[in-house]
Amino acid sequence: MKKSFKFLIGGIIASVVILVVIVALLVGKLVTHKKTPAAFEQFSVYAEEQGYIFEEETDMMPEGFGKYGVAYQENEDQDFVITFSECPDVEGAVKLYNKSESLITEEYKGAVSSHVNVNLGNYSKYEQTSDGIFAAVARVENTVLFVHSKAEDKEELQDFIKGLGY
């Protein structure tokens, strides 16, 4: 009886050790996973393929900002906005991402019904649904994607973001 009890305890310990190793490997892979940023031109093509109107508005931005464009629905719903920025460097994109995240948390605060915040590898993502508004910002390397809509369009925009690889 004692011998089988020792085997049982040994088996449990071995299982726990294996589980810890697997979890550590998965977490390590997740942390080191790198996403590939979409080029500005790729974004414009993707947005149009998804049925949105895309307008490049780089000339409206300050010099040195990088490329900037807006995608929107044909019905011109002012609450539905998708913007994409390709900054000259990662540092500029991080600043834009942080400013956009701050805008979301401050402008759209209220009764927050949900939010997601991810900072891993070469990308960051923040989503928030509050008072009937869905807003999200995602950064991969030197690019930043910002979306804003009524909460009823949340799933459509999440699919758009995921389809772009952000």
C-alpha positions in Angstrom: 0.0 0.0 0.0 2.8 2.4 0.9 4.6 1.7 -2.4 1.5 2.6 -4.5 0.9 5.7 -2.5 4.5 6.8 -3.2 3.9 6.2 -7.0 0.7 8.2 -6.8 2.4 11.2 -5.1 5.3 10.9 -7.6 2.9 10.9 -10.5 1.1 13.9 -9.2 4.3 15.8 -8.7 5.6 14.9 -12.2 2.2 16.0 -13.7 2.4 19.4 -11.9 6.0 19.9 -13.0 5.1 19.1 -16.6 2.1 21.5 -16.5 4.3 24.3 -15.1 6.9 23.8 -17.9 4.1 23.8 -20.6 2.6 27.0 -19.1 6.0 28.7 -18.9 6.7 27.8 -22.6 3.4 29.1 -23.7 3.8 32.4 -21.8 7.4 32.7 -23.1 6.2 32.2 -26.7 3.4 34.8 -26.2 5.7 37.4 -24.8 8.3 37.0 -27.6 5.8 36.7 -30.4 6.2 39.5 -32.9 3.5 40.8 -35.2 4.2 42.1 -38.6 3.0 45.7 -39.2 0.9 46.5 -42.2 2.4 49.0 -44.6 0.3 52.2 -45.2 -0.5 51.0 -48.7 -1.6 47.5 -47.4 -3.9 49.2 -45.0 -5.6 51.3 -47.7 -6.1 48.3 -49.9 -7.4 46.2 -47.0 -9.8 48.9 -45.9 -11.2 49.3 -49.4 -11.5 45.5 -49.8 -13.6 45.5 -46.6 -16.0 48.0 -48.2 -14.7 51.2 -46.6 -13.8 54.5 -48.3 -10.1 55.3 -47.7 -8.7 58.8 -47.8 -5.0 59.6 -47.3 -4.7 62.7 -45.2 -0.9 62.8 -44.6 -0.8 66.4 -45.9 -3.1 67.5 -43.0 -0.6 66.3 -40.4 2.5 68.1 -39.1 5.7 67.6 -41.0 7.6 64.5 -39.9 4.4 62.8 -38.6 4.5 60.1 -41.2 1.6 58.8 -43.3 -1.9 59.1 -42.1 -5.2 57.9 -43.5 -8.9 57.6 -42.6 -11.3 54.8 -43.6 -15.1 55.3 -43.1 -18.4 53.9 -44.2 -20.1 55.4 -47.3 -23.1 56.5 -45.2 -20.8 59.0 -43.5 -21.7 58.0 -40.0 -19.6 60.4 -38.0 -19.4 58.0 -35.1 -17.7 55.4 -37.2 -14.0 56.2 -37.8 -10.9 54.1 -38.6 -7.5 55.9 -38.8 -4.1 54.4 -39.6 -0.8 56.0 -39.0 2.6 54.9 -40.2 5.1 56.8 -38.1 8.7 57.4 -39.1 9.9 55.3 -36.1 8.7 53.1 -33.2 9.2 55.8 -30.7 6.8 58.1 -32.5 4.2 55.3 -32.8 4.5 54.5 -29.0 3.8 58.2 -28.2 0.8 58.3 -30.6 -0.5 55.0 -29.1 -0.1 56.3 -25.5 -1.8 59.6 -26.5 -4.7 57.7 -28.2 -5.1 55.3 -25.2 -5.3 58.4 -22.9 -7.9 59.9 -25.2 -10.0 56.8 -25.0 -9.8 56.5 -21.2 -10.5 60.2 -20.7 -12.9 61.1 -23.5 -15.0 58.0 -23.3 -15.0 57.4 -19.6 -18.2 56.7 -17.9 -19.8 53.4 -17.1 -17.1 51.2 -18.6 -18.7 47.9 -19.5 -15.5 46.3 -20.8 -11.9 47.0 -21.6 -8.9 45.0 -22.9 -5.3 46.1 -22.5 -2.4 44.1 -24.0 1.3 45.0 -24.2 3.4 42.2 -25.6 6.5 41.9 -27.8 6.3 44.6 -30.5 2.7 45.4 -30.1 0.1 47.0 -27.8 -3.7 47.1 -27.9 -6.3 48.8 -25.8 -10.1 48.5 -26.3 -12.9 50.0 -24.3 -16.7 50.0 -24.5 -18.3 52.7 -22.5 -21.6 54.6 -22.6 -22.6 53.1 -26.0 -19.2 53.9 -27.6 -16.5 51.4 -28.7 -13.0 52.7 -29.1 -9.7 50.9 -29.6 -6.1 51.6 -30.5 -3.5 49.1 -31.6 0.2 49.5 -32.3 2.5 47.2 -34.2 6.1 48.4 -34.5 5.8 51.9 -36.1 2.1 51.8 -37.0 -1.0 52.8 -35.1 -4.6 51.9 -35.8 -7.4 53.8 -34.1 -11.1 52.9 -34.3 -14.2 54.6 -32.8 -17.8 53.7 -33.3 -21.2 53.1 -31.6 -21.0 50.0 -29.5 -23.3 48.2 -31.9 -20.5 48.2 -34.5 -18.0 46.8 -32.0 -17.9 43.2 -33.5 -17.4 44.6 -37.0 -14.5 46.7 -36.0 -12.9 43.9 -33.9 -13.1 41.7 -37.0 -11.5 44.5 -39.0 -8.7 44.8 -36.5 -8.2 41.0 -36.3 -8.3 40.7 -40.1 -5.5 43.3 -40.4 -3.4 41.2 -37.9 -3.6 43.8 -35.1 
